[in-house]
């Protein structure tokens, strides 16, 4: 497996919400990442895929909700988000897609 494929396994997709748009005004970009991804892996993947310099990476894990589906209870998957702070002068336009 190539190194680029590994980077795409770490970073799943960008998250575009009202909160992430407000964070982007301060130089942060929000990605959904693999649940077992570490901060150094996330930093390396973002720098390799987008060609930018990363200042810091903060992560959060949102626990999946318990929902009912066709009368049975099920659980949504847990999601890990990475708030990637970029160095001054670096930008990523997540609206264009990967």
C-alpha positions as CSV (number, residue, x, y, z in Angstrom):
1,X,0.0,0.0,0.0
2,X,1.4,3.4,-0.9
3,X,2.0,6.2,1.5
4,X,-0.6,8.4,-0.1
5,X,-3.3,5.7,0.5
6,X,-2.2,5.6,4.1
7,X,-2.8,9.4,4.4
8,X,-6.3,9.0,3.0
9,X,-7.0,6.2,5.5
10,X,-6.1,8.7,8.3
11,X,-8.1,11.6,7.0
12,X,-11.7,10.6,6.1
13,X,-13.3,13.9,5.0
14,X,-13.5,17.6,5.8
15,X,-16.3,18.7,8.1
16,X,-18.2,21.8,6.9
17,X,-20.5,23.1,9.7
18,X,-21.2,26.4,11.2
19,X,-18.8,25.8,14.0
20,X,-16.0,24.6,11.6
21,X,-16.5,27.7,9.4
22,X,-16.1,29.9,12.4
23,X,-12.9,28.0,13.3
24,X,-11.6,28.5,9.7
25,X,-11.6,32.3,10.3
26,X,-8.9,31.7,12.9
27,X,-6.7,29.4,10.6
28,X,-8.2,26.1,11.7
29,X,-9.6,23.3,9.4
30,X,-11.7,20.5,10.8
31,X,-11.5,16.9,9.4
32,X,-13.1,13.6,10.3
33,X,-10.2,11.2,11.0
34,X,-9.8,7.5,11.8
35,X,-10.7,6.7,15.4
36,X,-7.2,5.3,16.1
37,X,-5.2,8.1,14.4
38,X,-2.7,9.9,16.5
39,X,-1.9,13.6,16.3
40,X,1.5,13.2,14.7
41,X,-0.1,10.9,12.0
42,X,-2.8,13.5,11.3
43,X,-0.2,16.3,11.1
44,X,1.9,14.3,8.6
45,X,-1.1,13.4,6.5
46,X,-2.4,17.0,6.2
47,X,1.0,18.3,5.4
48,X,1.5,15.6,2.7
49,X,-1.9,15.8,1.1
50,X,-2.4,19.6,1.0
51,X,1.2,20.9,1.0
52,X,0.7,23.2,4.0
53,X,2.6,23.7,7.3
54,X,0.6,22.6,10.4
55,X,1.1,24.5,13.7
56,X,-1.0,22.2,16.0
57,X,-3.6,19.4,16.0
58,X,-6.4,19.1,18.6
59,X,-8.8,16.1,18.5
60,X,-12.2,15.3,20.0
61,X,-14.1,12.0,20.0
62,X,-17.9,12.4,19.7
63,X,-19.7,9.3,21.1
64,X,-22.3,7.8,18.8
65,X,-25.9,8.3,19.7
66,X,-28.3,5.4,20.5
67,X,-31.1,5.5,18.0
68,X,-34.1,3.3,17.1
69,X,-34.2,1.7,13.7
70,X,-37.3,-0.3,12.6
71,X,-38.2,-0.9,16.3
72,X,-34.8,-2.1,17.3
73,X,-32.1,0.0,19.1
74,X,-28.9,0.6,17.4
75,X,-25.8,2.8,18.0
76,X,-24.2,5.2,15.6
77,X,-20.4,5.0,15.2
78,X,-18.1,7.1,17.3
79,X,-16.5,9.9,15.3
80,X,-13.1,11.5,15.9
81,X,-12.6,15.1,14.7
82,X,-9.3,16.8,14.2
83,X,-9.0,20.6,14.5
84,X,-5.9,21.4,12.5
85,X,-4.3,24.8,13.1
86,X,-2.3,26.0,10.1
87,X,0.8,28.2,10.2
88,X,0.3,31.9,9.1
89,X,-0.2,32.2,5.3
90,X,-1.3,28.6,4.8
91,X,-4.9,27.9,3.7
92,X,-6.9,24.8,2.7
93,X,-10.1,25.3,0.7
94,X,-12.3,22.4,1.8
95,X,-15.3,23.5,-0.3
96,X,-13.6,22.2,-3.5
97,X,-13.2,18.7,-2.2
98,X,-10.1,16.4,-2.1
